[in-house]
Amino acid sequence: MNTFLWVIYPYLAMVILIGGSVWRYRYDKFGWTTRSSQLYETNLLRWASPLFHFGVLFVLLGHIGGLLIPKSWTEAAGISEHAYHLMAVFVGTVAGLCTLIGMALLIARRRLTGPVFAATTKNDKAMYAVLAAVITLGLWATVKANIAGGGYDYRETVSPWLRSLFIFQPDAELMTAVPATFKIHVIAAFALFAFWPFTRLVHAFSAPVGYLTRPYVVYRYRDPRGGLRPTRPGWERPAAPRR
């Protein structure tokens, strides 16, 4: 079971994530979208969406820093373990709460706004359930170990284990003494990765980098009464109105 959970299962989830994303992009390009519902309601969305997306961004950056950057590197940079621990717990907890609150508002909006709820699929509901579970379990693990408990340095166990997967030398023994809350969070996270390609979450892989280099879009006025108004280039200043 130890080998399955910490070697086979993570690799299986990543294969599904990569393979499923390639398949989805190749055979369902028109479905590769957020399926935005902004048209139906904006008052709640303008608060919920930034809370959720910025919260997720900081959570992601925190995980990248904590899991992929070795502990020896931060210590060599002059960041003590105590300082790193305080910063990680504070920023991670705040970011997680923002993400959870934003997601709760998005779900409430989707349930209470008729047209948005009508456009919600079973796949969306399952995605929200899995995503909420991962976020809640992560907060639970952080609070229980570092706020309610005596603290836990996951960078000595979970982080080396994850990096061992990337270099194809998995060390399942590193996860043996990890607290159960962290184990459940990791298992749920890999379940989310496997589910990712088949949900609207694929839009996270579509960063709009083309906006940085694309030419300007020129909009021109088309008078429905053709021929009554002289044409002019779109970049010219309009003539002053006659008095």
C-alpha positions as CSV (number, residue, x, y, z in Angstrom):
1,M,0.0,0.0,0.0
2,N,2.9,2.4,0.8
3,T,4.3,1.8,-2.7
4,F,1.0,2.3,-4.3
5,L,0.1,5.5,-2.5
6,W,3.5,7.3,-2.8
7,V,4.9,5.8,-6.1
8,I,2.3,4.3,-8.4
9,Y,-0.7,6.6,-7.6
10,P,1.2,9.9,-8.1
11,Y,2.7,8.8,-11.4
12,L,-0.7,7.5,-12.6
13,A,-2.3,10.9,-11.7
14,M,0.4,12.8,-13.6
15,V,0.1,10.6,-16.7
16,I,-3.6,11.2,-16.7
17,L,-3.1,14.9,-16.3
18,I,-0.6,15.2,-19.1
19,G,-2.2,12.7,-21.5
20,G,-5.7,13.9,-20.7
21,S,-4.7,17.6,-21.4
22,V,-3.1,16.7,-24.7
23,W,-6.2,14.6,-25.7
24,R,-8.6,17.4,-24.6
25,Y,-6.7,20.1,-26.5
26,R,-6.5,18.0,-29.6
27,Y,-10.1,16.7,-29.8
28,D,-12.0,19.4,-27.8
29,K,-10.5,22.8,-28.5
30,F,-13.9,24.5,-28.6
31,G,-14.5,23.1,-25.1
32,W,-11.2,24.3,-23.8
33,T,-12.7,27.3,-22.0
34,T,-13.8,28.7,-18.7
35,R,-17.5,28.7,-19.9
36,S,-17.7,32.2,-18.4
37,S,-21.0,33.2,-16.8
38,Q,-20.0,36.9,-16.3
39,L,-22.8,37.9,-18.7
40,Y,-25.5,36.7,-16.2
41,E,-24.3,38.4,-13.0
42,T,-21.4,40.7,-12.0
43,N,-22.0,42.2,-8.6
44,L,-21.0,39.1,-6.6
45,L,-18.5,38.0,-9.2
46,R,-16.4,41.1,-8.9
47,W,-15.6,40.2,-5.3
48,A,-15.6,36.4,-5.5
49,S,-13.4,36.0,-8.6
50,P,-10.4,38.1,-7.4
51,L,-10.5,36.5,-3.9
52,F,-10.4,33.0,-5.5
53,H,-7.9,33.6,-8.3
54,F,-5.4,35.7,-6.3
55,G,-5.7,33.3,-3.4
56,V,-5.0,30.3,-5.6
57,L,-2.0,32.1,-7.1
58,F,-0.4,32.7,-3.7
59,V,-1.2,29.2,-2.6
60,L,0.5,27.9,-5.8
61,L,3.5,30.1,-5.3
62,G,3.8,29.0,-1.7
63,H,3.6,25.3,-2.7
64,I,6.3,25.8,-5.4
65,G,8.6,27.5,-2.9
66,G,8.0,25.0,-0.2
67,L,8.0,21.8,-2.2
68,L,10.4,22.4,-5.0
69,I,13.1,24.6,-3.4
70,P,15.3,22.6,-1.0
71,K,15.5,23.7,2.6
72,S,19.3,24.1,2.3
73,W,18.8,26.7,-0.4
74,T,16.7,29.0,1.7
75,E,19.1,28.6,4.7
76,A,22.0,29.5,2.4
77,A,20.1,32.6,1.4
78,G,20.0,33.7,5.0
79,I,16.4,32.7,5.8
80,S,16.2,30.9,9.0
81,E,13.8,28.0,9.5
82,H,11.9,29.9,12.1
83,A,11.4,32.9,9.8
84,Y,10.5,30.7,6.9
85,H,8.0,28.8,9.0
86,L,6.3,31.9,10.3
87,M,6.0,33.4,6.8
88,A,4.8,30.2,5.2
89,V,2.1,29.6,7.9
90,F,0.8,33.2,7.9
91,V,0.8,33.8,4.1
92,G,-0.4,30.2,3.4
93,T,-3.3,30.4,5.9
94,V,-4.4,33.9,4.6
95,A,-4.1,32.8,1.0
96,G,-6.0,29.5,1.7
97,L,-8.8,31.4,3.5
98,C,-9.1,33.9,0.7
99,T,-9.3,31.0,-1.8
100,L,-11.9,29.2,0.3
101,I,-14.0,32.3,0.8
102,G,-13.8,33.2,-2.8
103,M,-14.8,29.7,-3.9
104,A,-17.7,29.7,-1.4
105,L,-19.0,33.0,-2.9
106,L,-18.6,31.5,-6.4
107,I,-20.6,28.4,-5.5
108,A,-23.3,30.6,-3.8
109,R,-23.5,32.8,-6.9
110,R,-23.8,29.7,-9.1
111,R,-26.6,28.3,-6.9
112,L,-28.6,31.4,-6.4
113,T,-28.4,33.0,-9.8
114,G,-30.9,31.2,-12.0
115,P,-29.1,31.4,-15.4
116,V,-25.8,30.5,-13.9
117,F,-27.2,27.5,-12.1
118,A,-28.9,26.4,-15.3
119,A,-25.5,26.4,-17.1
120,T,-23.9,24.4,-14.3
121,T,-23.1,20.8,-15.3
122,K,-22.6,17.7,-13.2
123,N,-19.0,17.9,-14.1
124,D,-18.8,21.4,-12.7
125,K,-20.4,20.2,-9.4
126,A,-17.9,17.4,-9.1
127,M,-15.0,19.7,-9.9
128,Y,-16.1,22.1,-7.2
129,A,-16.4,19.3,-4.7
130,V,-12.9,17.9,-5.3
131,L,-11.3,21.4,-5.4
132,A,-13.1,22.4,-2.2
133,A,-11.8,19.2,-0.5
134,V,-8.2,19.8,-1.5
135,I,-8.3,23.4,-0.2
136,T,-10.1,22.5,3.0
137,L,-7.7,19.6,3.7
138,G,-4.7,21.8,3.1
139,L,-6.0,24.4,5.5
140,W,-6.8,21.7,8.1
141,A,-3.4,20.2,7.8
142,T,-1.7,23.6,8.3
143,V,-3.9,24.7,11.2
144,K,-3.7,21.4,13.0
145,A,0.1,21.0,12.7
146,N,1.3,24.5,13.0
147,I,-1.3,26.5,14.9
148,A,-3.1,24.0,17.1
149,G,-0.1,21.6,17.3
150,G,3.6,22.0,17.9
151,G,4.5,22.5,14.3
152,Y,5.6,20.3,11.5
153,D,8.4,20.8,8.9
154,Y,7.2,19.2,5.7
155,R,10.3,20.3,3.9
156,E,12.2,17.4,5.5
157,T,9.7,14.7,4.3
158,V,7.0,15.7,1.8
159,S,9.3,18.0,-0.2
160,P,12.1,15.5,-0.8
161,W,9.6,12.8,-1.6
162,L,7.9,15.0,-4.3
163,R,11.3,16.0,-5.8
164,S,12.3,12.3,-5.8
165,L,9.3,11.7,-8.1
166,F,10.5,14.3,-10.6
167,I,14.0,12.7,-10.9
168,F,12.4,9.2,-11.2
169,Q,13.9,7.9,-8.0
170,P,10.8,7.8,-5.8
171,D,11.4,7.3,-2.1
172,A,8.2,6.2,-0.5
173,E,9.8,5.7,2.9
174,L,9.9,9.5,3.3
175,M,6.1,9.6,3.6
176,T,5.9,6.9,6.4
177,A,6.1,9.3,9.3
178,V,4.2,12.2,7.7
179,P,1.0,13.2,9.7
180,A,-2.2,11.8,8.4
181,T,-3.6,15.2,7.6
182,F,-0.8,15.9,5.2
183,K,-1.1,12.5,3.6
184,I,-4.8,13.0,3.0
185,H,-4.2,16.4,1.5
186,V,-1.5,15.0,-0.9
187,I,-3.8,12.1,-2.0
188,A,-6.7,14.6,-2.6
189,A,-4.3,16.9,-4.6
190,F,-3.3,14.1,-7.0
191,A,-6.9,13.1,-7.4
192,L,-7.5,16.7,-8.5
193,F,-4.6,16.6,-11.0
194,A,-6.1,13.4,-12.5
195,F,-9.5,15.1,-12.8
196,W,-8.2,18.4,-14.1
197,P,-8.1,17.7,-17.9
198,F,-11.7,16.8,-18.0
199,T,-13.0,20.0,-16.3
200,R,-13.1,23.7,-17.0
201,L,-9.9,24.0,-15.0
202,V,-7.9,23.4,-18.2
203,H,-8.2,27.1,-18.9
204,A,-5.4,27.6,-16.3
205,F,-3.0,26.2,-18.9
206,S,-4.0,28.9,-21.4
207,A,-2.1,32.0,-20.3
208,P,-2.9,34.9,-22.7
209,V,0.7,35.6,-23.6
210,G,-0.3,36.5,-27.1
211,Y,-1.7,39.8,-25.8
212,L,1.9,41.0,-25.3
213,T,2.8,40.8,-29.0
214,R,-0.4,41.0,-30.9
215,P,-1.1,44.1,-33.1
216,Y,-3.7,46.6,-32.1
217,V,-7.3,45.8,-33.1
218,V,-8.8,48.6,-35.1
219,Y,-12.5,49.2,-34.7
220,R,-14.3,51.1,-37.4
221,Y,-17.8,52.6,-37.4
222,R,-20.2,51.2,-40.0
223,D,-23.2,53.5,-40.6
224,P,-26.3,51.4,-41.4
225,R,-27.4,54.2,-43.8
226,G,-24.7,53.5,-46.4
227,G,-23.4,56.4,-48.4
228,L,-24.8,59.2,-46.2
229,R,-21.6,59.7,-44.2
230,P,-18.1,60.2,-45.8
231,T,-15.7,57.5,-44.8
232,R,-12.5,58.4,-42.9
233,P,-9.6,56.4,-41.5
234,G,-10.2,55.1,-37.9
235,W,-7.2,56.9,-36.6
236,E,-8.2,60.4,-37.6
237,R,-9.8,62.8,-35.2
238,P,-13.5,63.3,-35.9
239,A,-14.5,66.6,-37.3
240,A,-15.9,69.2,-34.9
241,P,-19.7,69.3,-34.9
242,R,-21.3,72.2,-36.8
243,R,-23.0,74.9,-34.9
